[in-house]
């Protein structure tokens, strides 16, 4: 588990002091795979569904060299390890991939490693390192713009210094562009006012601009994080600075709903007395509405982006911390009515840190970072599916 992710997780764990929440298991839940370390461990990134109908993902640990893997898993649960990181001399291929893969228009998969590299891998496992990111710790995955280039964020690096907490300063991070051939351009360098420490991927909205979140900084010094817009040429605008009451520690990216608004989550803060995080809506011009505050037996610590289902509702996960609170899968309507669909118990996984993906059969698929197989100190994690009645 990365130091940056541990930092975010430890904030949630220390602050929440959570109690157990009830379990709702009316849906059909299936554990497709329990990692055992040798085939990878601790998938924080989640899955993507590729054009061949299979799912692809990464683990941040385990594998042949204990530095993470790239894998393919069939809808029925058949796993193939395509690549184990640190296979090359001096780990020149990178290590500890934390962000999700993307499938580009050319059919290949692209991703990042926490060590700072950008890579390409074909569906049959041919691996190429494209280069660096111009910053440090690209904890989030890439996205491909309509112009064919890739865009991403780094949690550290850049020329500016930010105050993480009084007396502790860090480099603020960057937003970058990388061409398919590996040429990197820094589009924007983050600072205290814009927000810093971005841990989530960008999205390109219908207006052609990119939108994202930061976990720290903003107008409320030293800051609870921001939502921002950045143009393809690098002009950055802060749309919203969180103030704690409307959320704090935004570890997840945004999704643009069919209504044109953006939806997201925060891992901490909100109106509930135990500050269990929020689900929010924000317009492209920056008007934010808190749709739900977690912490009343419905999970805590939402750390992953939402997806919008074919029914128009949004689906997501809470990472959950405490003795019994090991995470949930939930549904929330655009107006904010939340239903807990499934509660993990550790044996079926723990800490679903990643964004869900919909399968061609209408089921939801995802990963848990911990739990299940005890070959790893906190459990090696799982891959799961959940049938919630969506239309394929």
Buried (B, 14 or more C-beta within 10 A) or exposed (E): BBEBBEBBBEBBBEBBEBEBBEEBEEBEBBBBBBBBBBBBBBBBBBBBBBEEEBBBBBBBBBBBBBBBBBBBBEBEEEBBBBBBBBBEEEBEBBBBBBBBBBBBEEEBBBBBBBBBBBBBBEBEBEBEBBBBBBBBBBBBBBBBBEEEBBBBBBBBBBEBEBBBEEEEEBBBBBBBBBBBEBEBEBBBBBBBBBBBBBBBBBBBBEEEBBBBBBBBBBBBEBBBBBBBBBBBEBEBEBBBBBBBBBBBBBBBBBBBBEEEBBBBBBBBBBBBEBBBBBBBBBBBEBEBBBBBBBBBBBBBBBBBBBBBBEBEBBBBBBBBBBEEBBBBBBBBBBEBEBEBBBBBBBBBBBBBBBBBBBBEEBBBBBBBBBBBBEBBEBBBBBBBBBBBEBEE
